[in-house]
Amino acid sequence: MERSTPATDGLVMPAEWTHHEGCVMAWPCRTSLWRAHLEAAKAEYSAVARDIARFEAVLMVAPPGSAGEASAACGDGVDVVEWPVDDSWARDIGAIIVSDGRRRAGVGFAFNAWGEKYEPFIDDAAFASRMCAHLELDFYDAAPFVLEGGALTVDGAGTLLTTEETLLNPNRNPGMGRHDIEAELRVWLGVEHVVWLPFGLVEDRDTDGHVDNVAAFVAPGTVVAQTTADPDNPNFARLRRNIEVLRAAGLEVIEIDVLPYATVGGERVVVPPTNFYQANGAVIVPVVAGAEGDRALAAVQHAVGDRVVVGVPGSVLAYGGGGVHCITQQVPAAGGS
């Protein structure tokens, strides 16, 4: 019997700006990652949760015994549940919801902690199935194909954007080439066309160059792309090359040439504003304090039109290896548009 997949069942991954039932997050808990900044990470996660909750429901998953702490930090607008987790990057460990406009289901890909960089990860590998069970959604198990949600963005009209640095990295799906990976993306996410950017950010060593640090679809055929106005920045030429690839693919490109940096615990970290979350009617953007943060917000506002743009502190998130998009996973509404 042929294995049932979203493609055979007529389900596709909706664009992020389609109407959401809510958003799933996970409470930060890996001490070896956050070190002395774990409490600061909790403060930034709770700030993100509270701001998203202004626009849609938020489900925060906390490790056993941590629900009280998470509830107190996030407030009454955030629903907190407990199940085992190893880390706190809901974008990469959560199920990707697919839909035909009526029926919804979740897809769970194999998760190997970005090439087995962080252990243990057994509970994070089970997060997608637990998420679907909690939400009472049918579940497609896409294993053994390894894929993180931060590695892709879709426009809801058949196009998926990713990076060569992540999906062609042999620490994910060794032996699989571009053609094989595109076939898997079509089967599990219902996309028709895959655009491969050559580069993520130089600083993105944890994920090997996730696309959500450099680009995001904000409308069908329209991409917000990270660049930098500083020719001495090590990302300058790489991001210019990404722009060339996007335009060659026939996509409309809106550049954000503000690429802020911050210092956390003596470590310099990059805070790309493109790592934003598109909530119902709003865009939640990681920023740094000061003029650069203001310029980043203005650039995102220009890119997303009349949607409300909300800036949230992003420096500690960046220290942990991500941004607002990395810690959130949308749940599209049934019949949403």
Contacts in CASP RR format, 6 or more apart in sequence:
PFRMAT RR
TARGET T0000
AUTHOR 0000-0000-0000
METHOD contacts of the structure
MODEL  1
MERSTPATDGLVMPAEWTHHEGCVMAWPCRTSLWRAHLEAAKAEYSAVAR
DIARFEAVLMVAPPGSAGEASAACGDGVDVVEWPVDDSWARDIGAIIVSD
GRRRAGVGFAFNAWGEKYEPFIDDAAFASRMCAHLELDFYDAAPFVLEGG
ALTVDGAGTLLTTEETLLNPNRNPGMGRHDIEAELRVWLGVEHVVWLPFG
LVEDRDTDGHVDNVAAFVAPGTVVAQTTADPDNPNFARLRRNIEVLRAAG
LEVIEIDVLPYATVGGERVVVPPTNFYQANGAVIVPVVAGAEGDRALAAV
QHAVGDRVVVGVPGSVLAYGGGGVHCITQQVPAAGGS
2 8 0 8 1.000
4 140 0 8 1.000
5 140 0 8 1.000
5 187 0 8 1.000
5 188 0 8 1.000
6 12 0 8 1.000
6 98 0 8 1.000
6 105 0 8 1.000
6 107 0 8 1.000
6 140 0 8 1.000
6 187 0 8 1.000
6 188 0 8 1.000
6 189 0 8 1.000
6 190 0 8 1.000
7 186 0 8 1.000
7 187 0 8 1.000
7 188 0 8 1.000
7 190 0 8 1.000
9 100 0 8 1.000
9 103 0 8 1.000
9 105 0 8 1.000
10 100 0 8 1.000
10 190 0 8 1.000
11 98 0 8 1.000
11 99 0 8 1.000
11 100 0 8 1.000
11 103 0 8 1.000
11 104 0 8 1.000
11 105 0 8 1.000
11 190 0 8 1.000
12 98 0 8 1.000
12 99 0 8 1.000
12 100 0 8 1.000
12 156 0 8 1.000
12 158 0 8 1.000
12 189 0 8 1.000
12 190 0 8 1.000
12 191 0 8 1.000
13 96 0 8 1.000
13 97 0 8 1.000
13 98 0 8 1.000
13 107 0 8 1.000
13 154 0 8 1.000
13 156 0 8 1.000
13 189 0 8 1.000
13 190 0 8 1.000
13 191 0 8 1.000
14 97 0 8 1.000
14 98 0 8 1.000
14 99 0 8 1.000
14 154 0 8 1.000
14 156 0 8 1.000
14 332 0 8 1.000
14 336 0 8 1.000
15 154 0 8 1.000
15 155 0 8 1.000
15 156 0 8 1.000
15 157 0 8 1.000
15 217 0 8 1.000
15 220 0 8 1.000
16 153 0 8 1.000
16 154 0 8 1.000
16 216 0 8 1.000
16 217 0 8 1.000
16 277 0 8 1.000
16 278 0 8 1.000
16 330 0 8 1.000
17 218 0 8 1.000
17 219 0 8 1.000
17 278 0 8 1.000
17 281 0 8 1.000
17 307 0 8 1.000
18 156 0 8 1.000
18 332 0 8 1.000
18 333 0 8 1.000
18 336 0 8 1.000
18 337 0 8 1.000
19 280 0 8 1.000
19 332 0 8 1.000
19 333 0 8 1.000
19 335 0 8 1.000
19 336 0 8 1.000
19 337 0 8 1.000
20 56 0 8 1.000
20 279 0 8 1.000
20 280 0 8 1.000
20 330 0 8 1.000
20 331 0 8 1.000
20 332 0 8 1.000
20 333 0 8 1.000
21 56 0 8 1.000
21 57 0 8 1.000
21 331 0 8 1.000
21 332 0 8 1.000
21 333 0 8 1.000
21 334 0 8 1.000
22 56 0 8 1.000
22 57 0 8 1.000
22 58 0 8 1.000
22 59 0 8 1.000
22 280 0 8 1.000
22 330 0 8 1.000
22 331 0 8 1.000
22 333 0 8 1.000
23 52 0 8 1.000
23 56 0 8 1.000
23 57 0 8 1.000
23 58 0 8 1.000
23 59 0 8 1.000
23 277 0 8 1.000
23 279 0 8 1.000
23 328 0 8 1.000
23 329 0 8 1.000
23 330 0 8 1.000
23 331 0 8 1.000
24 58 0 8 1.000
24 59 0 8 1.000
24 61 0 8 1.000
24 90 0 8 1.000
24 94 0 8 1.000
24 131 0 8 1.000
24 328 0 8 1.000
24 329 0 8 1.000
24 330 0 8 1.000
24 331 0 8 1.000
25 45 0 8 1.000
25 48 0 8 1.000
25 49 0 8 1.000
25 58 0 8 1.000
25 59 0 8 1.000
25 60 0 8 1.000
25 61 0 8 1.000
25 88 0 8 1.000
25 90 0 8 1.000
25 327 0 8 1.000
25 328 0 8 1.000
25 329 0 8 1.000
26 60 0 8 1.000
26 61 0 8 1.000
26 62 0 8 1.000
26 85 0 8 1.000
26 87 0 8 1.000
26 88 0 8 1.000
26 89 0 8 1.000
26 90 0 8 1.000
26 93 0 8 1.000
26 127 0 8 1.000
26 327 0 8 1.000
27 42 0 8 1.000
27 45 0 8 1.000
27 60 0 8 1.000
27 61 0 8 1.000
27 62 0 8 1.000
27 63 0 8 1.000
27 66 0 8 1.000
27 69 0 8 1.000
27 70 0 8 1.000
27 80 0 8 1.000
27 85 0 8 1.000
27 88 0 8 1.000
28 34 0 8 1.000
28 38 0 8 1.000
28 41 0 8 1.000
28 42 0 8 1.000
28 45 0 8 1.000
28 87 0 8 1.000
28 88 0 8 1.000
29 38 0 8 1.000
29 62 0 8 1.000
29 63 0 8 1.000
29 66 0 8 1.000
29 85 0 8 1.000
29 86 0 8 1.000
29 87 0 8 1.000
29 88 0 8 1.000
30 86 0 8 1.000
30 87 0 8 1.000
30 88 0 8 1.000
30 118 0 8 1.000
31 38 0 8 1.000
32 118 0 8 1.000
33 87 0 8 1.000
33 118 0 8 1.000
33 320 0 8 1.000
34 40 0 8 1.000
34 41 0 8 1.000
34 316 0 8 1.000
34 319 0 8 1.000
34 320 0 8 1.000
36 265 0 8 1.000
37 264 0 8 1.000
37 265 0 8 1.000
37 316 0 8 1.000
37 319 0 8 1.000
37 320 0 8 1.000
40 264 0 8 1.000
40 316 0 8 1.000
41 88 0 8 1.000
41 316 0 8 1.000
41 317 0 8 1.000
41 319 0 8 1.000
41 320 0 8 1.000
42 69 0 8 1.000
42 70 0 8 1.000
42 73 0 8 1.000
43 73 0 8 1.000
43 313 0 8 1.000
43 316 0 8 1.000
44 312 0 8 1.000
44 313 0 8 1.000
44 314 0 8 1.000
44 315 0 8 1.000
44 316 0 8 1.000
44 317 0 8 1.000
45 73 0 8 1.000
45 88 0 8 1.000
45 317 0 8 1.000
45 327 0 8 1.000
46 70 0 8 1.000
46 73 0 8 1.000
46 74 0 8 1.000
46 75 0 8 1.000
47 312 0 8 1.000
47 313 0 8 1.000
48 277 0 8 1.000
48 284 0 8 1.000
48 312 0 8 1.000
48 324 0 8 1.000
48 327 0 8 1.000
48 328 0 8 1.000
49 58 0 8 1.000
49 60 0 8 1.000
49 74 0 8 1.000
49 78 0 8 1.000
50 74 0 8 1.000
50 75 0 8 1.000
50 77 0 8 1.000
50 78 0 8 1.000
51 284 0 8 1.000
51 310 0 8 1.000
51 311 0 8 1.000
51 312 0 8 1.000
52 58 0 8 1.000
52 277 0 8 1.000
52 279 0 8 1.000
52 282 0 8 1.000
52 284 0 8 1.000
52 328 0 8 1.000
53 74 0 8 1.000
53 77 0 8 1.000
53 78 0 8 1.000
54 282 0 8 1.000
54 310 0 8 1.000
55 279 0 8 1.000
55 280 0 8 1.000
55 281 0 8 1.000
55 282 0 8 1.000
55 308 0 8 1.000
56 279 0 8 1.000
56 280 0 8 1.000
57 79 0 8 1.000
58 74 0 8 1.000
58 77 0 8 1.000
58 78 0 8 1.000
58 79 0 8 1.000
59 78 0 8 1.000
59 79 0 8 1.000
59 80 0 8 1.000
59 81 0 8 1.000
59 134 0 8 1.000
60 70 0 8 1.000
60 74 0 8 1.000
60 78 0 8 1.000
60 79 0 8 1.000
60 80 0 8 1.000
60 81 0 8 1.000
61 80 0 8 1.000
61 81 0 8 1.000
61 82 0 8 1.000
61 83 0 8 1.000
61 85 0 8 1.000
61 90 0 8 1.000
61 127 0 8 1.000
61 131 0 8 1.000
62 68 0 8 1.000
62 69 0 8 1.000
62 70 0 8 1.000
62 80 0 8 1.000
62 81 0 8 1.000
62 82 0 8 1.000
62 85 0 8 1.000
63 82 0 8 1.000
63 84 0 8 1.000
63 85 0 8 1.000
64 82 0 8 1.000
64 83 0 8 1.000
64 84 0 8 1.000
65 82 0 8 1.000
66 82 0 8 1.000
67 80 0 8 1.000
67 81 0 8 1.000
67 82 0 8 1.000
68 80 0 8 1.000
70 78 0 8 1.000
70 80 0 8 1.000
71 78 0 8 1.000
71 80 0 8 1.000
74 80 0 8 1.000
81 134 0 8 1.000
83 123 0 8 1.000
83 130 0 8 1.000
83 134 0 8 1.000
84 123 0 8 1.000
84 126 0 8 1.000
85 93 0 8 1.000
85 123 0 8 1.000
85 124 0 8 1.000
85 127 0 8 1.000
86 118 0 8 1.000
86 120 0 8 1.000
86 121 0 8 1.000
86 122 0 8 1.000
86 123 0 8 1.000
86 124 0 8 1.000
87 93 0 8 1.000
87 113 0 8 1.000
87 118 0 8 1.000
87 121 0 8 1.000
87 124 0 8 1.000
88 327 0 8 1.000
89 124 0 8 1.000
89 322 0 8 1.000
89 326 0 8 1.000
89 327 0 8 1.000
90 127 0 8 1.000
90 327 0 8 1.000
90 328 0 8 1.000
90 329 0 8 1.000
91 148 0 8 1.000
91 149 0 8 1.000
91 150 0 8 1.000
91 212 0 8 1.000
91 325 0 8 1.000
91 326 0 8 1.000
91 327 0 8 1.000
91 328 0 8 1.000
91 329 0 8 1.000
92 111 0 8 1.000
92 114 0 8 1.000
92 148 0 8 1.000
92 149 0 8 1.000
92 150 0 8 1.000
92 151 0 8 1.000
92 207 0 8 1.000
92 326 0 8 1.000
93 111 0 8 1.000
93 124 0 8 1.000
93 125 0 8 1.000
93 127 0 8 1.000
93 128 0 8 1.000
93 148 0 8 1.000
94 108 0 8 1.000
94 127 0 8 1.000
94 128 0 8 1.000
94 131 0 8 1.000
94 149 0 8 1.000
94 329 0 8 1.000
95 106 0 8 1.000
95 107 0 8 1.000
95 108 0 8 1.000
95 127 0 8 1.000
95 128 0 8 1.000
95 129 0 8 1.000
95 131 0 8 1.000
95 132 0 8 1.000
95 137 0 8 1.000
95 139 0 8 1.000
95 329 0 8 1.000
96 106 0 8 1.000
96 107 0 8 1.000
96 108 0 8 1.000
96 109 0 8 1.000
96 149 0 8 1.000
96 189 0 8 1.000
96 329 0 8 1.000
97 104 0 8 1.000
97 105 0 8 1.000
97 106 0 8 1.000
97 107 0 8 1.000
97 137 0 8 1.000
97 330 0 8 1.000
97 331 0 8 1.000
97 332 0 8 1.000
98 104 0 8 1.000
98 105 0 8 1.000
98 106 0 8 1.000
98 107 0 8 1.000
98 140 0 8 1.000
98 188 0 8 1.000
98 189 0 8 1.000
98 190 0 8 1.000
99 105 0 8 1.000
99 332 0 8 1.000
99 334 0 8 1.000
99 335 0 8 1.000
101 334 0 8 1.000
101 335 0 8 1.000
101 336 0 8 1.000
102 334 0 8 1.000
102 335 0 8 1.000
103 138 0 8 1.000
103 334 0 8 1.000
104 137 0 8 1.000
104 138 0 8 1.000
104 332 0 8 1.000
104 334 0 8 1.000
105 132 0 8 1.000
105 137 0 8 1.000
105 138 0 8 1.000
105 139 0 8 1.000
105 140 0 8 1.000
106 128 0 8 1.000
106 132 0 8 1.000
106 137 0 8 1.000
106 138 0 8 1.000
106 139 0 8 1.000
106 140 0 8 1.000
107 128 0 8 1.000
107 139 0 8 1.000
107 140 0 8 1.000
107 142 0 8 1.000
107 188 0 8 1.000
107 189 0 8 1.000
108 128 0 8 1.000
108 129 0 8 1.000
108 132 0 8 1.000
108 139 0 8 1.000
108 140 0 8 1.000
108 141 0 8 1.000
108 142 0 8 1.000
108 143 0 8 1.000
109 128 0 8 1.000
109 142 0 8 1.000
109 143 0 8 1.000
109 145 0 8 1.000
109 146 0 8 1.000
109 147 0 8 1.000
109 148 0 8 1.000
109 149 0 8 1.000
109 188 0 8 1.000
110 125 0 8 1.000
110 142 0 8 1.000
110 143 0 8 1.000
110 144 0 8 1.000
110 145 0 8 1.000
110 146 0 8 1.000
110 147 0 8 1.000
111 121 0 8 1.000
111 124 0 8 1.000
111 125 0 8 1.000
111 127 0 8 1.000
111 128 0 8 1.000
111 146 0 8 1.000
111 148 0 8 1.000
112 121 0 8 1.000
112 125 0 8 1.000
112 146 0 8 1.000
112 171 0 8 1.000
112 172 0 8 1.000
113 119 0 8 1.000
113 121 0 8 1.000
113 124 0 8 1.000
114 148 0 8 1.000
114 171 0 8 1.000
114 206 0 8 1.000
114 207 0 8 1.000
114 208 0 8 1.000
115 146 0 8 1.000
115 169 0 8 1.000
115 171 0 8 1.000
115 172 0 8 1.000
116 171 0 8 1.000
117 206 0 8 1.000
128 139 0 8 1.000
129 139 0 8 1.000
129 141 0 8 1.000
131 329 0 8 1.000
132 138 0 8 1.000
132 139 0 8 1.000
133 139 0 8 1.000
135 331 0 8 1.000
140 188 0 8 1.000
142 184 0 8 1.000
142 188 0 8 1.000
145 173 0 8 1.000
145 184 0 8 1.000
145 188 0 8 1.000
146 172 0 8 1.000
146 173 0 8 1.000
147 167 0 8 1.000
147 172 0 8 1.000
147 184 0 8 1.000
147 185 0 8 1.000
147 188 0 8 1.000
148 166 0 8 1.000
148 207 0 8 1.000
148 210 0 8 1.000
149 212 0 8 1.000
149 329 0 8 1.000
150 207 0 8 1.000
150 210 0 8 1.000
150 211 0 8 1.000
150 212 0 8 1.000
150 325 0 8 1.000
150 326 0 8 1.000
151 162 0 8 1.000
151 163 0 8 1.000
151 166 0 8 1.000
151 167 0 8 1.000
151 207 0 8 1.000
151 210 0 8 1.000
151 211 0 8 1.000
151 212 0 8 1.000
152 160 0 8 1.000
152 161 0 8 1.000
152 162 0 8 1.000
152 185 0 8 1.000
152 189 0 8 1.000
152 211 0 8 1.000
153 160 0 8 1.000
153 161 0 8 1.000
153 162 0 8 1.000
153 211 0 8 1.000
153 212 0 8 1.000
153 215 0 8 1.000
153 216 0 8 1.000
153 217 0 8 1.000
153 223 0 8 1.000
154 160 0 8 1.000
154 161 0 8 1.000
154 189 0 8 1.000
154 191 0 8 1.000
154 217 0 8 1.000
155 161 0 8 1.000
155 217 0 8 1.000
155 219 0 8 1.000
155 220 0 8 1.000
155 221 0 8 1.000
155 222 0 8 1.000
156 217 0 8 1.000
156 220 0 8 1.000
157 220 0 8 1.000
157 221 0 8 1.000
158 190 0 8 1.000
158 191 0 8 1.000
158 192 0 8 1.000
158 193 0 8 1.000
159 191 0 8 1.000
159 192 0 8 1.000
159 193 0 8 1.000
159 194 0 8 1.000
159 195 0 8 1.000
159 217 0 8 1.000
159 221 0 8 1.000
159 251 0 8 1.000
160 185 0 8 1.000
160 189 0 8 1.000
160 191 0 8 1.000
160 193 0 8 1.000
160 194 0 8 1.000
160 195 0 8 1.000
161 194 0 8 1.000
161 195 0 8 1.000
161 197 0 8 1.000
161 211 0 8 1.000
161 215 0 8 1.000
161 217 0 8 1.000
161 223 0 8 1.000
161 246 0 8 1.000
162 185 0 8 1.000
162 194 0 8 1.000
162 195 0 8 1.000
162 196 0 8 1.000
162 197 0 8 1.000
162 211 0 8 1.000
163 196 0 8 1.000
163 197 0 8 1.000
163 198 0 8 1.000
163 199 0 8 1.000
163 200 0 8 1.000
163 209 0 8 1.000
163 210 0 8 1.000
163 211 0 8 1.000
163 214 0 8 1.000
164 196 0 8 1.000
164 197 0 8 1.000
164 198 0 8 1.000
164 199 0 8 1.000
165 198 0 8 1.000
165 199 0 8 1.000
165 200 0 8 1.000
165 208 0 8 1.000
165 209 0 8 1.000
166 172 0 8 1.000
166 200 0 8 1.000
166 207 0 8 1.000
166 208 0 8 1.000
166 209 0 8 1.000
166 210 0 8 1.000
166 211 0 8 1.000
167 173 0 8 1.000
167 181 0 8 1.000
167 196 0 8 1.000
168 177 0 8 1.000
168 178 0 8 1.000
168 181 0 8 1.000
169 208 0 8 1.000
171 208 0 8 1.000
173 180 0 8 1.000
173 181 0 8 1.000
176 184 0 8 1.000
178 196 0 8 1.000
181 194 0 8 1.000
182 194 0 8 1.000
185 191 0 8 1.000
185 194 0 8 1.000
186 192 0 8 1.000
195 245 0 8 1.000
195 246 0 8 1.000
195 249 0 8 1.000
195 251 0 8 1.000
196 245 0 8 1.000
197 211 0 8 1.000
197 214 0 8 1.000
197 215 0 8 1.000
197 242 0 8 1.000
197 245 0 8 1.000
197 246 0 8 1.000
198 238 0 8 1.000
198 241 0 8 1.000
198 242 0 8 1.000
198 245 0 8 1.000
199 209 0 8 1.000
199 214 0 8 1.000
199 235 0 8 1.000
199 238 0 8 1.000
199 239 0 8 1.000
199 241 0 8 1.000
199 242 0 8 1.000
200 209 0 8 1.000
200 210 0 8 1.000
200 211 0 8 1.000
200 213 0 8 1.000
200 214 0 8 1.000
200 238 0 8 1.000
200 242 0 8 1.000
201 209 0 8 1.000
201 213 0 8 1.000
201 214 0 8 1.000
201 226 0 8 1.000
201 235 0 8 1.000
201 238 0 8 1.000
201 270 0 8 1.000
201 272 0 8 1.000
202 234 0 8 1.000
202 235 0 8 1.000
202 238 0 8 1.000
203 235 0 8 1.000
203 269 0 8 1.000
203 270 0 8 1.000
204 210 0 8 1.000
204 213 0 8 1.000
204 321 0 8 1.000
206 320 0 8 1.000
206 321 0 8 1.000
206 322 0 8 1.000
207 213 0 8 1.000
207 321 0 8 1.000
207 322 0 8 1.000
210 326 0 8 1.000
212 274 0 8 1.000
212 275 0 8 1.000
212 325 0 8 1.000
212 326 0 8 1.000
213 226 0 8 1.000
213 270 0 8 1.000
213 272 0 8 1.000
213 274 0 8 1.000
213 275 0 8 1.000
213 322 0 8 1.000
214 225 0 8 1.000
214 226 0 8 1.000
214 239 0 8 1.000
214 242 0 8 1.000
214 272 0 8 1.000
214 274 0 8 1.000
215 223 0 8 1.000
215 224 0 8 1.000
215 225 0 8 1.000
215 226 0 8 1.000
215 242 0 8 1.000
215 246 0 8 1.000
215 274 0 8 1.000
216 223 0 8 1.000
216 224 0 8 1.000
216 274 0 8 1.000
216 276 0 8 1.000
216 278 0 8 1.000
216 325 0 8 1.000
217 223 0 8 1.000
217 224 0 8 1.000
218 224 0 8 1.000
218 254 0 8 1.000
218 278 0 8 1.000
218 303 0 8 1.000
218 304 0 8 1.000
221 250 0 8 1.000
221 251 0 8 1.000
221 252 0 8 1.000
222 251 0 8 1.000
222 252 0 8 1.000
222 253 0 8 1.000
222 254 0 8 1.000
223 246 0 8 1.000
223 251 0 8 1.000
223 252 0 8 1.000
223 253 0 8 1.000
223 254 0 8 1.000
224 254 0 8 1.000
224 256 0 8 1.000
224 274 0 8 1.000
224 300 0 8 1.000
224 303 0 8 1.000
224 304 0 8 1.000
225 239 0 8 1.000
225 242 0 8 1.000
225 243 0 8 1.000
225 246 0 8 1.000
225 253 0 8 1.000
225 254 0 8 1.000
225 255 0 8 1.000
225 256 0 8 1.000
225 274 0 8 1.000
226 239 0 8 1.000
226 255 0 8 1.000
226 256 0 8 1.000
226 259 0 8 1.000
226 272 0 8 1.000
226 273 0 8 1.000
226 274 0 8 1.000
227 236 0 8 1.000
227 239 0 8 1.000
227 240 0 8 1.000
227 243 0 8 1.000
227 255 0 8 1.000
227 256 0 8 1.000
227 257 0 8 1.000
227 259 0 8 1.000
228 235 0 8 1.000
228 236 0 8 1.000
228 239 0 8 1.000
228 257 0 8 1.000
228 258 0 8 1.000
228 259 0 8 1.000
229 257 0 8 1.000
229 258 0 8 1.000
230 236 0 8 1.000
230 259 0 8 1.000
233 259 0 8 1.000
235 259 0 8 1.000
243 253 0 8 1.000
243 255 0 8 1.000
246 253 0 8 1.000
247 253 0 8 1.000
254 302 0 8 1.000
254 303 0 8 1.000
256 273 0 8 1.000
256 274 0 8 1.000
256 296 0 8 1.000
256 299 0 8 1.000
256 300 0 8 1.000
256 303 0 8 1.000
257 299 0 8 1.000
258 273 0 8 1.000
258 292 0 8 1.000
258 293 0 8 1.000
258 295 0 8 1.000
258 296 0 8 1.000
258 299 0 8 1.000
259 270 0 8 1.000
259 272 0 8 1.000
260 270 0 8 1.000
260 271 0 8 1.000
260 273 0 8 1.000
260 287 0 8 1.000
260 288 0 8 1.000
260 292 0 8 1.000
260 293 0 8 1.000
260 296 0 8 1.000
261 268 0 8 1.000
261 269 0 8 1.000
261 270 0 8 1.000
261 271 0 8 1.000
261 288 0 8 1.000
262 268 0 8 1.000
262 269 0 8 1.000
262 271 0 8 1.000
262 288 0 8 1.000
262 314 0 8 1.000
262 315 0 8 1.000
262 318 0 8 1.000
263 269 0 8 1.000
264 315 0 8 1.000
264 316 0 8 1.000
264 318 0 8 1.000
264 319 0 8 1.000
265 319 0 8 1.000
267 319 0 8 1.000
269 315 0 8 1.000
269 318 0 8 1.000
269 319 0 8 1.000
269 320 0 8 1.000
269 321 0 8 1.000
270 318 0 8 1.000
271 286 0 8 1.000
271 287 0 8 1.000
271 288 0 8 1.000
271 314 0 8 1.000
271 315 0 8 1.000
271 317 0 8 1.000
271 318 0 8 1.000
271 323 0 8 1.000
272 286 0 8 1.000
272 323 0 8 1.000
273 285 0 8 1.000
273 286 0 8 1.000
273 287 0 8 1.000
273 293 0 8 1.000
273 296 0 8 1.000
273 297 0 8 1.000
273 299 0 8 1.000
273 300 0 8 1.000
275 286 0 8 1.000
275 322 0 8 1.000
275 323 0 8 1.000
275 324 0 8 1.000
275 325 0 8 1.000
275 326 0 8 1.000
276 283 0 8 1.000
276 284 0 8 1.000
276 285 0 8 1.000
276 286 0 8 1.000
276 300 0 8 1.000
276 324 0 8 1.000
276 325 0 8 1.000
277 283 0 8 1.000
277 284 0 8 1.000
277 324 0 8 1.000
277 325 0 8 1.000
277 328 0 8 1.000
277 330 0 8 1.000
278 304 0 8 1.000
278 307 0 8 1.000
278 330 0 8 1.000
279 330 0 8 1.000
281 307 0 8 1.000
281 308 0 8 1.000
282 307 0 8 1.000
282 308 0 8 1.000
282 309 0 8 1.000
282 310 0 8 1.000
283 300 0 8 1.000
283 304 0 8 1.000
283 307 0 8 1.000
283 308 0 8 1.000
283 309 0 8 1.000
283 310 0 8 1.000
284 310 0 8 1.000
284 311 0 8 1.000
284 312 0 8 1.000
284 324 0 8 1.000
284 328 0 8 1.000
285 296 0 8 1.000
285 297 0 8 1.000
285 300 0 8 1.000
285 309 0 8 1.000
285 310 0 8 1.000
285 311 0 8 1.000
285 312 0 8 1.000
285 324 0 8 1.000
286 311 0 8 1.000
286 312 0 8 1.000
286 313 0 8 1.000
286 314 0 8 1.000
286 317 0 8 1.000
286 318 0 8 1.000
286 323 0 8 1.000
286 324 0 8 1.000
287 293 0 8 1.000
287 296 0 8 1.000
287 297 0 8 1.000
287 311 0 8 1.000
287 312 0 8 1.000
287 313 0 8 1.000
287 314 0 8 1.000
288 296 0 8 1.000
288 314 0 8 1.000
288 315 0 8 1.000
289 313 0 8 1.000
297 309 0 8 1.000
297 311 0 8 1.000
300 309 0 8 1.000
301 309 0 8 1.000
312 324 0 8 1.000
314 323 0 8 1.000
314 324 0 8 1.000
317 323 0 8 1.000
317 324 0 8 1.000
317 326 0 8 1.000
317 327 0 8 1.000
END
